[in-house]
C-alpha cells in the first residue's frame, strides 16, 4: 500500500495550541495562509490549521508525522487505519454535489454530482480525491477527475451553465443562490435518473449549504430528487462524494474557460481581480460590448467597470462563518 500523503482531521483549541507549540519547538517554518490560524512546513511535511478547526497535513512525511507525532502527542488516540470504525458513514452509498465558477467573472457556472459506494471509497483511498481547493494545479485536478470518471461503480454527471444561459437565468431569478439551487437540483435529478447504475441505491444526497436557509435548494428539487434525503451542511467538501463532485465541476470549468480563450484568441483569468478587469477591457476592445455576455457574468461589477458604466453603491454585509476559500 502506498504511504499516506494527505490527512485531514479536526482539532480542539487545546489540541491546536499543543500542535503549534510542538511545531515551534521542532523548527517548523510558519507562513500566512488565507482563512488559517496557522500553517507550517518542514522538509517533507506541510500542514494548515484552518479557522474552521480543520487540520490538513500533506507531503511525503504525512504518514510518519500522523503516526509518531499527531496521534500519540496531540490527538492522544490512534485513528490512522481506523477511519471506517470512527466514521461508519464513510462507506454509505450516497450522492455528492458541488459547483465551480460561482466567483469567476469569466466562464460558466458548472455543477457536478457523484455517486459513491463502499467499493468506490476503498478504490480512492490513495487516489488524492479531496476538496478541489486543496489541489494545487489544474493539471492535477484533470488527472484526479479522470480517475473519478473511470472508477468502477462510480456514477457522475455535470451540468454546465454557459455564460449566455447564465445571464438569462440571472435576469429572471435575480439571485445567484436561486441559480445554484436550480443547478444542484438539476444534478440530483440527473443522477437519480441513473439509479439503475447504482448498486446499492444511494441513501442520501449531500451538498454545501450556500444559502441562509436549506429551503432554497429543497424547494428547487424535482420529482426524482424529492425521493432522496438531502443533507446540506457547511464545509460539505470534507465528504468524499462532495469532494469528488468539486473536482469534476472545477475540471469542467477550467476546460471550458480554456476553450473559450482559444475561441476568442485571449487568456481569460480566473476569479475577479485587477487582471480580470484588464482582460475585460481587452475583450471589449477586440470583440465589442455586445459579445461580453457570451464570455462573462454580467451582474459582476467588473462588467460595469469595463464598459465605463457607474457602479451601484456597495452593500455592507457580515460574514456568517469563516472557512477555507
C-alpha angles and dihedrals in degrees: 000000000000115000115258113264100175131040132173129191141147123252131202116230093258090049091049091050091049091050094049090049091050092049091050092051093049098052102257115163113235124214139176118263125175114258091007129121089207142344128195140176141188130173107309099359131078125177139179126193108200130207087250086066091248115141119204118192118189140171140062091298094056099103094046091047093049095046099043105028116014099044102039100034106028110021092028091209136082112250106148108104092014099078092119092052093047093043112026090173087070089085099043117121106250148143125248124199131190141151142220134198097043093122097036119100093202123053138024134304108248124195121189136187132199134191117209133180135178095284092049092049091051092047090055096050093111100015097100096244106162140124107318090229088067093054112094105215143028088235092059091045088055091050094050091044088057090051090051094050093047097047110115111244094020116120120197142180135179127199112196117193106203120215098259091049090044092054092048091050092047091050088057102036099033089203133088090206091056089052091048090049090053091047094049091046091049092052093048090049091050092050093047088054086061095053090121087070093052120089112210105018116252116263096203147354121236128202139160115269100237098160128066092246129038090224090079092075097027092060091049094056116118130219100285093036091058088063095068132063112256118210115195118186141154116262090017089161087083085077112086095228092052091044089054090049090051090055094050092046093050093046090052092048094049092045093052093044091054091047090050090051091055091048093054098033099241143088116259110207119219125244125011116296145119088285089054091050090052092048091050091055090046090052092050091051092051103036109016133244093277090068098047091090089062093064107022145052102251098203090067114103087235089074091056094046092048091054094044092246124146117263121228116245114277118254115225114235136177124227110241095206140353121245140152113289 
